[in-house]
Structures are given as structure tokens and as C-alpha cells.
Amino acid sequence: MNFPASGSRLFLSPPVVGQAEIDAVDAALRSGWIAPIGPALDAFEKDIAAVTGRKYAVALSSGTAALHLGLRALGVSAGHEVIVPTLTFAASAFAVKHAGAEPIFLDVERESWNLDPNLLRDVLQRRNLSDRLPAAVMAVDVFGRTCNYAEIAEICREYEIPLLVDAAESLGATFGNAKAGSVGRLAVVSFNGNKIVTTGGGGALVTDDETVSVRVRKWATQSREPVPWYEHEEVGFNYRLSNIAAALGQAQLARLPEFVERRRGIHKRYQRNFSHLDGVTLMGDPPWGLWNGWLTIGSFNPDSYPEAPIRVREALERQNIESRPVWKPMHRQPVFLSNPAEITGVADEAFKRGLCLPSGASMLDLDVDRVSEIVISTLQAS
Ligand SMILES: *Cc1c(COP(=O)(O)O)cnc(C)c1O
């Protein structure tokens, strides 16, 4: 039994919480550890490190906070530039601004909609000639698929540029035998309410570099020095996750395999329901691994179905069903119009054609079929 029992609105990706989560939070409250310190937090960090294939995890108040401190740990500061894929949630690029640096936006490839390695190689080659290499590369695993870890990591090694992977959306996905978040100097995951597992708001930084984990943990707790009085040699932040949220996170993380299986199953059912339609594609696994099923996206060929994402979203909304356009590319965002961008058109096309369909792990087969019927009848009415 999950709570609350499904209401009338069908949401895109609502949290799925049951008795195990309630018991975990109840136990944390009764334990007296009502602070950003405690046994559940320590245990949750061990679980996060295990599920991302890392040695160390630092649980933080959000994925954005983890990105901010991660960039700082890579030495990114004022006057620097950081490469970021243009198809992502704005928090990836905002974190670069929080660190005082400027994002350079690169387009994505067609197989996973993630940072295009060929374009990355091109841009670094050109910038190297004019001595303008970026301070870091942020790769993003968008919509639950790992980016091309092998090629991107290799290119970053070649130019000796630190790599940070924003794995906020890909927890539980794989690249070959490697886990999402296992590549790069460090990676970041998110436990926001709409992600595949949630703490009601939270995130973590994961790394194999002990120095990075120690520094980030210190910065996140107001940079307190280990002395009895409050002593600060560096500027700090209040970015730690609470022990209560960590208890919820532990119970959720234990259910990650169940959530991945259900979300992948929902995707398969959509695929089956749409299989007779030409001009509708649902991206599945990338060539290099398994995705976690986070959000199923319908891509509609505009020649067959003009304006389909808009019309389908409005039709679903009339039935009290939430759906959402694909991330609007960062190079199109008013706040980033003056930032450098290398654009091939893949992200623009994804935004123009795509619609994220309800994909929450608590959806029943009949919910998937109801959504599918509305999509199909809207398409056929064009
Ligand atoms: C959700 C998300 C973030 C931010 O995580 P929060 O925990 O919401 O701060 C960063 N990057 C991507 C790609 C995300 O989807």
C-alpha cells in the first residue's frame, strides 16, 4: 500500500511512499536525532555510495547544492567557464553561476540526448588552440539515461579537464557494467520530490577522492574547523541533509530496483500501445546501458502530427492528467541568451517534438492505457 491512495489527478512523476518510509521517519523522530547529523544520515551516505559505485557520498540539502560545492571542489570560481549540455534542467547551469563562473552550452547527441562527445572534442580542440579551455566539463544524464561515459571521460582526460557528472535524473541506470554516477572526479544525485527516489528535497555528491568528500562535507557545515569554538578559515554553507530526511531516503533507496522495474514496465506498455502509429517514437535504452525509466517521452513527427506536443498536453490536461514539454534548451532561456553556445539542432528538435508522459512508479496499467488512448485519439484527430 502506498500513500496517499491515488487522488483524482494523475501526476507526471509523484513520490511513491509506503509503510516502510513512514516507519523509517517515525524511528528517526523517536531516536532524538532531529538534526543534520545522526545514524540514519551516516547509513544513507553508505547506501548512496554503494548504489553509485563510489567510495564516498556526502548527503546535502539539494542536488543544486551538491553541484555548487562539486564545482567549487574542482576549483571552479569567478572568471571561469564550464561546459554544460544545453538540454538539461536549469539547475545544472545555475550551479555554474552560483560558483561565479559562466556556462558554455553544447548540443546533445541523438542516441541519449546527452552531451555530444564529437562536438565536445571539436570545441576543446578549437579552444585549446586559443588557450581558452574551460575549467571543467559538466556532463548530464538527462531523463534517466547515462551519457557516453567512456568517450566523454576519455576526452576530458586527454585535455586534463575535470569532469563532473550531473546524475540527478539517472540513479539506478547503467553504462555497461558501471553505475550512473560512477564516472568523473565527482558526480551528483538528487532526491527532489519528482526524482526516482526522494527525501522530499535533498541530494548528494559522490566521489572516489577522499579529499573532495572531506572538503565538501566541511563546506556544507559552515566550514567549521575541528575545534570547540566556532572557527572558520573558509566561507561555508548550510547545505547538509537532515537525519529525518535521510531516514526517508534510506527507505526509498531500498526500493530503487522496484521503482526502476515499474517505470521501465510503464515505458514498455506505452511502447506497445503506440506500436501501430508511424511518426511516434519513445526513446528506450541507449546503446551502452540500461536506463532507469524515469520519464517516458513521446516524440511526435511534425509532418504526421503538427503541433502534437501542445495538443496532446492540452487534451491530457482536460482529463486532469499532467504532462510536460521536454526541457527547453538552455541556449533558448532568456537568462542565458548571451552565453556561448555550440548548437547542432538536436536539443531544439527534442524540445519541439517531445512530451514527457506520466511515468510515476505508482501508475497502474489501466492508467497507462487511459493516457495512451487520449494521446492516440488526439493524434488521429489531426
Ligand atoms: C533535479 C535536477 C537537478 C537539481 O536537483 P535538486 O535536488 O532539485 O536541487 C540538477 N540537475 C538535473 C539534471 C536535475 O534534473
The ligand as a Gaussian input file, in Angstrom:
#p B3LYP/6-31G(d) Opt

LIG

0 1
 C       16.604000      17.869000     -10.400000
 C       17.846000      18.223000     -11.121000
 C       18.860000      18.991000     -10.526000
 C       18.698000      19.674000      -9.212000
 O       18.429000      18.862000      -8.160000
 P       17.627000      19.494000      -6.887000
 O       17.743000      18.424000      -5.870000
 O       16.231000      19.730000      -7.349000
 O       18.328000      20.747000      -6.490000
 C       20.021000      19.201000     -11.234000
 N       20.194000      18.715000     -12.457000
 C       19.254000      17.985000     -13.084000
 C       19.533000      17.446000     -14.439000
 C       18.031000      17.734000     -12.442000
 O       17.072000      17.049000     -13.072000

